[in-house]
Amino acid sequence: MEVELIKAHDSFDGSARRKIERLRVAAYCRVSTDDEDQIKSYNSMVTHYTELIKNNKEWIFSGIYADKAITGTKVDKREEFQRLIQDCMDGKIDMIIAKSLPRFARNTLDTLKYVRMLKERNIAVYFEVEKINTLKDGEFLMTILSSVAQQEVENTSAYVKKGLKMKMKRGELVGFQGCLGYDYDVETKSISINEEGAVVVRYIFDRYVAGAGSTMIARELNEQGHLTIRGNPWTSSSVMGIINNEKYKGDILLGKTFTVDPISKRRLENLGEEDRYYIHDHHEPIITEEQFERAQEMRRRRNGNRKCGVTPGKREKFSRQFAFSCMVECGFCGSNLSRRRWHSSSKYKKTIWQCVKSTKEGKRFCPDSKGIPEQVIEEAFIESYRMLCNDNKDVLEEFLKRTEKALGENSIEDQLHKLKKSIDKVSLKRKKLLDNYLKGIIEQDIYEETDVELKTELTNTRAKLEYLQQQSDEKSSLQRRLSDFKKALSHNEVLEEFDRGIFESIVEKVIVGGLDEDGNKDSYKITFIYKTGFKNEIGNAKERFGKSSGIGDKVKKMCSDISDEVKGVCSDVSLNTHRERGSVD
């Protein structure tokens, strides 16, 4: 048996497939910031490698690829680096020179990925400081040095994060990107009101608290020619960004987001993973705290906060595109009524409100409900309002006085104060008990028994405190509603046509359908429940008010869609669906 040795070819000798007389060499340079010192270093590197390659007779200058003010942790952000790799894949380069591993990449995985990719194509990467040639030297040393470079980034990131948190703790403004209605002074690091933008902010809060939805407000702002702080048209989300921003009441929350890690640089909303710092009375407010809280209360309702007694899986929707949206309830099954258009493409078009359960699940699930024209509800409210202001004025005034008197009593506040003092006392007792046990004054069994009793007392007291606090919040909310109710009545004693603003100010909800005085089912009975708890019933409303409307909505236009002075558009012309009978808006 004879074994013949067939020697391998040297990639760069004359026996290779492609004879390479001179290597095509390119250099890669990068600096991470645009500071003056780093820019000087950047220019020096470009000059140095240009001369180095051109002065070597065995090399052919293939260009300088340089990224300026770009991080080294993410290669996808470095356009010149990506162009360099693409040129290597296209066979235009034989060797790359980089000053050091951190200049090439500060991410160990990226370094190994691209070095191996280039090595497969017989392309060398030479790191000048470490004196590593990837075609000749192994990966072990390169991996260790690359890991050190990545660790350096992580340490720097930790130092920066700690410094930012210390600034937040001192109450310094960190990461302020600017917001509508405020100007930022870089030198003093303070913000002041910009009156031109503040007018728009006040308008948004006023309309939102009045009941307008974010989509409607965005449409109004765009029609008025207003733009966002970035010069873009208003959208629903940009309006809600204003509503949710605590800066407009003079406070500021620092640490809303956090960086997951310095390599991916992925930022997430801070839901408790990192410390946050809330600074009260940081700057001059544009709106009052009361108005801000009312807007948040409205937002929570619209977002569908689950409440006690709500059927599991059923959310309290609160869309406010129309005056009756989510305010009209079926008297037979308790579902909401939705707005629909009948014969929308003909002259007989008609806007009605129908039970959602009946329309979506089938008539058999709510057989007694019937569609009621929108204009009938409007006319019924005008009549109910007249009765409220005239026939029941004395009763209403007496009711308001009694309610205000009850709300004026400080019984809840007194109880809250006593409970807080009680909690402090029990907490102090537990602390003293623990001190006595640690000092050996009392035995362990006595300590454990007494501590359990005190802990139970503390838990019960805190539960009472939470319950009373909730009652206190509801009391404050009712006081505001009473104030709005009285204001609406005093300014509008006579109502000749439907006004959305008045309706939303004083009405809590409307129930369509129910039993009449004889116990018979009346599908067109309308019950208005006012925010004071006052109730007014109008039986057989379609028979009483339906005839005045004629056929369709165009005989008499009632503005239940938008009632403010800026909008003159009525509810019957706000939708143009061109659908057949039974289409849903």
Secondary structure, 3 states (H helix, E strand, C coil): CCCCCCCCCCCCCCCCCCCCCCEEEEEEEEECCCCHHHHHHHHHHHHHHHHHHHCCCCEEEEEEEEEECCCCCCHHHCHHHHHHHHHHHCCCCCEEEECCHHHHCCCHHHHHHHHHHHHHCCCEEEECCCCEECCCCCHHHHHHHHHHHHHHHHHHHHHHHHHHHHHHHCCCCCCCCCCCCEEEECCCCEEEECHHHHHHHHHHHHHHHHCCCHHHHHHHHHHCCCCCCCCCCCCHHHHHHHHCCHHHHCCEEECCEEECCCCCCCEEECCCCCCCEEECCCCCCCCCHHHHHHHHHHHHHHCCCCCCCCCCCCCCCCCCCCCCCCCEEECCCCCEEEEEEECCCCCCCEEEEEEHHHHHHCHHHCCCCCCEEHHHHHHHHHHHHHHHHCCCHHHHHHHHHHHHHHHHCCHHHHHHHHHHHHHHHHHHHHHHHHHHHHCCCCCHHHHHHHHHHHHHHHHHHHHHHHHHHHHHHHHHHHHHHHHHHHHHHHHCCCCCCCCHHHHHHHEEEEEEEEECCCCCEEEEEEEEEECCCCEEEECCHHHHHCHHHCCCCCCCCCCCCCCCCCCCCCHHHCCCCCCCCCEEC
